[in-house]
Amino acid sequence: MRTLLAVAASAMLTACVTPVREVTSMLQQTPVCCTGYGEFKYIPLEIDKPRSVRLAKESPAFAFDSGKSYFYAARLPPYSSPLLLTIESEGVVAGEDRTSVFRPEVMFLDDQYRVTRRIAGETFKRSNTAMLSGAVFINSDNAAEAYVVIFTRTANGGDREMVKTFTPHMISLGGPAITVNGSENAVSLSYGPSGLVTLALHKYEPQRIAK
């Protein structure tokens, strides 16, 4: 019975996930929030205080040079020592045309809202079927950077790749369900316009090499 309930719950979750093409259509219909970077609402990003945000239809949108995108804008603390900014993007695995992840593009701005550097989404590595992660160093050469903006590239219609997913087979003999086997399937992972993004800022401390 528990196995049947688990399967039913999984099926309901898959049914509730909006297809990527519909999410993209929602984005295109969303009005842009601003005419320039100076009008963004920047949320303070503090050291050792991770911040998660779900980028979706409730998020602000802007027409970047790489296409319209939902975005998250943060204000960096004044530079005093090297920092490490980690970014993790968690998507969803829910079958064909519903498996997607938000691939971050990272843009840094100075206090005059001028672009100082930009990190392409391809630098983020897939750590799971629909999860991307990466890190960016902020050192003395970047001391003028005051803001960071996270968005995604959509001008080319969205890239995709084939990935493998594992579906466990669960059974229950009256106790907790256990995994006895599973099946592997290939699905198309889309780099869509929505997802859960987590930013964390840490002081960078190089690891000592033991002699």
Secondary structure as a PSIPRED ss2 file (coil, helix, strand):
# PSIPRED VFORMAT (PSIPRED V4.0)

   1 M C   1.000  0.000  0.000
   2 R H   0.000  1.000  0.000
   3 T H   0.000  1.000  0.000
   4 L H   0.000  1.000  0.000
   5 L H   0.000  1.000  0.000
   6 A H   0.000  1.000  0.000
   7 V H   0.000  1.000  0.000
   8 A H   0.000  1.000  0.000
   9 A H   0.000  1.000  0.000
  10 S H   0.000  1.000  0.000
  11 A H   0.000  1.000  0.000
  12 M H   0.000  1.000  0.000
  13 L H   0.000  1.000  0.000
  14 T H   0.000  1.000  0.000
  15 A H   0.000  1.000  0.000
  16 C H   0.000  1.000  0.000
  17 V C   1.000  0.000  0.000
  18 T C   1.000  0.000  0.000
  19 P C   1.000  0.000  0.000
  20 V H   0.000  1.000  0.000
  21 R H   0.000  1.000  0.000
  22 E H   0.000  1.000  0.000
  23 V H   0.000  1.000  0.000
  24 T H   0.000  1.000  0.000
  25 S H   0.000  1.000  0.000
  26 M H   0.000  1.000  0.000
  27 L H   0.000  1.000  0.000
  28 Q H   0.000  1.000  0.000
  29 Q H   0.000  1.000  0.000
  30 T C   1.000  0.000  0.000
  31 P C   1.000  0.000  0.000
  32 V C   1.000  0.000  0.000
  33 C C   1.000  0.000  0.000
  34 C C   1.000  0.000  0.000
  35 T C   1.000  0.000  0.000
  36 G C   1.000  0.000  0.000
  37 Y H   0.000  1.000  0.000
  38 G H   0.000  1.000  0.000
  39 E H   0.000  1.000  0.000
  40 F C   1.000  0.000  0.000
  41 K C   1.000  0.000  0.000
  42 Y C   1.000  0.000  0.000
  43 I E   0.000  0.000  1.000
  44 P E   0.000  0.000  1.000
  45 L C   1.000  0.000  0.000
  46 E C   1.000  0.000  0.000
  47 I E   0.000  0.000  1.000
  48 D C   1.000  0.000  0.000
  49 K C   1.000  0.000  0.000
  50 P C   1.000  0.000  0.000
  51 R E   0.000  0.000  1.000
  52 S E   0.000  0.000  1.000
  53 V E   0.000  0.000  1.000
  54 R E   0.000  0.000  1.000
  55 L E   0.000  0.000  1.000
  56 A C   1.000  0.000  0.000
  57 K C   1.000  0.000  0.000
  58 E C   1.000  0.000  0.000
  59 S C   1.000  0.000  0.000
  60 P C   1.000  0.000  0.000
  61 A E   0.000  0.000  1.000
  62 F E   0.000  0.000  1.000
  63 A E   0.000  0.000  1.000
  64 F E   0.000  0.000  1.000
  65 D C   1.000  0.000  0.000
  66 S C   1.000  0.000  0.000
  67 G E   0.000  0.000  1.000
  68 K E   0.000  0.000  1.000
  69 S E   0.000  0.000  1.000
  70 Y E   0.000  0.000  1.000
  71 F C   1.000  0.000  0.000
  72 Y E   0.000  0.000  1.000
  73 A E   0.000  0.000  1.000
  74 A E   0.000  0.000  1.000
  75 R E   0.000  0.000  1.000
  76 L C   1.000  0.000  0.000
  77 P C   1.000  0.000  0.000
  78 P C   1.000  0.000  0.000
  79 Y C   1.000  0.000  0.000
  80 S C   1.000  0.000  0.000
  81 S C   1.000  0.000  0.000
  82 P C   1.000  0.000  0.000
  83 L E   0.000  0.000  1.000
  84 L E   0.000  0.000  1.000
  85 L E   0.000  0.000  1.000
  86 T E   0.000  0.000  1.000
  87 I E   0.000  0.000  1.000
  88 E E   0.000  0.000  1.000
  89 S E   0.000  0.000  1.000
  90 E E   0.000  0.000  1.000
  91 G C   1.000  0.000  0.000
  92 V E   0.000  0.000  1.000
  93 V C   1.000  0.000  0.000
  94 A C   1.000  0.000  0.000
  95 G C   1.000  0.000  0.000
  96 E C   1.000  0.000  0.000
  97 D C   1.000  0.000  0.000
  98 R C   1.000  0.000  0.000
  99 T C   1.000  0.000  0.000
 100 S E   0.000  0.000  1.000
 101 V E   0.000  0.000  1.000
 102 F C   1.000  0.000  0.000
 103 R C   1.000  0.000  0.000
 104 P C   1.000  0.000  0.000
 105 E E   0.000  0.000  1.000
 106 V E   0.000  0.000  1.000
 107 M E   0.000  0.000  1.000
 108 F E   0.000  0.000  1.000
 109 L E   0.000  0.000  1.000
 110 D E   0.000  0.000  1.000
 111 D C   1.000  0.000  0.000
 112 Q C   1.000  0.000  0.000
 113 Y C   1.000  0.000  0.000
 114 R C   1.000  0.000  0.000
 115 V E   0.000  0.000  1.000
 116 T E   0.000  0.000  1.000
 117 R E   0.000  0.000  1.000
 118 R E   0.000  0.000  1.000
 119 I E   0.000  0.000  1.000
 120 A C   1.000  0.000  0.000
 121 G H   0.000  1.000  0.000
 122 E H   0.000  1.000  0.000
 123 T H   0.000  1.000  0.000
 124 F C   1.000  0.000  0.000
 125 K E   0.000  0.000  1.000
 126 R E   0.000  0.000  1.000
 127 S E   0.000  0.000  1.000
 128 N E   0.000  0.000  1.000
 129 T C   1.000  0.000  0.000
 130 A C   1.000  0.000  0.000
 131 M E   0.000  0.000  1.000
 132 L E   0.000  0.000  1.000
 133 S E   0.000  0.000  1.000
 134 G E   0.000  0.000  1.000
 135 A E   0.000  0.000  1.000
 136 V E   0.000  0.000  1.000
 137 F E   0.000  0.000  1.000
 138 I E   0.000  0.000  1.000
 139 N C   1.000  0.000  0.000
 140 S H   0.000  1.000  0.000
 141 D H   0.000  1.000  0.000
 142 N H   0.000  1.000  0.000
 143 A C   1.000  0.000  0.000
 144 A C   1.000  0.000  0.000
 145 E E   0.000  0.000  1.000
 146 A E   0.000  0.000  1.000
 147 Y E   0.000  0.000  1.000
 148 V E   0.000  0.000  1.000
 149 V E   0.000  0.000  1.000
 150 I E   0.000  0.000  1.000
 151 F E   0.000  0.000  1.000
 152 T C   1.000  0.000  0.000
 153 R C   1.000  0.000  0.000
 154 T C   1.000  0.000  0.000
 155 A C   1.000  0.000  0.000
 156 N C   1.000  0.000  0.000
 157 G C   1.000  0.000  0.000
 158 G C   1.000  0.000  0.000
 159 D C   1.000  0.000  0.000
 160 R E   0.000  0.000  1.000
 161 E E   0.000  0.000  1.000
 162 M E   0.000  0.000  1.000
 163 V E   0.000  0.000  1.000
 164 K E   0.000  0.000  1.000
 165 T E   0.000  0.000  1.000
 166 F E   0.000  0.000  1.000
 167 T E   0.000  0.000  1.000
 168 P E   0.000  0.000  1.000
 169 H E   0.000  0.000  1.000
 170 M E   0.000  0.000  1.000
 171 I E   0.000  0.000  1.000
 172 S C   1.000  0.000  0.000
 173 L C   1.000  0.000  0.000
 174 G C   1.000  0.000  0.000
 175 G C   1.000  0.000  0.000
 176 P C   1.000  0.000  0.000
 177 A C   1.000  0.000  0.000
 178 I E   0.000  0.000  1.000
 179 T E   0.000  0.000  1.000
 180 V E   0.000  0.000  1.000
 181 N E   0.000  0.000  1.000
 182 G E   0.000  0.000  1.000
 183 S E   0.000  0.000  1.000
 184 E E   0.000  0.000  1.000
 185 N E   0.000  0.000  1.000
 186 A E   0.000  0.000  1.000
 187 V E   0.000  0.000  1.000
 188 S E   0.000  0.000  1.000
 189 L E   0.000  0.000  1.000
 190 S E   0.000  0.000  1.000
 191 Y E   0.000  0.000  1.000
 192 G C   1.000  0.000  0.000
 193 P C   1.000  0.000  0.000
 194 S C   1.000  0.000  0.000
 195 G E   0.000  0.000  1.000
 196 L E   0.000  0.000  1.000
 197 V E   0.000  0.000  1.000
 198 T E   0.000  0.000  1.000
 199 L E   0.000  0.000  1.000
 200 A E   0.000  0.000  1.000
 201 L E   0.000  0.000  1.000
 202 H E   0.000  0.000  1.000
 203 K E   0.000  0.000  1.000
 204 Y C   1.000  0.000  0.000
 205 E C   1.000  0.000  0.000
 206 P C   1.000  0.000  0.000
 207 Q C   1.000  0.000  0.000
 208 R C   1.000  0.000  0.000
 209 I C   1.000  0.000  0.000
 210 A C   1.000  0.000  0.000
 211 K C   1.000  0.000  0.000
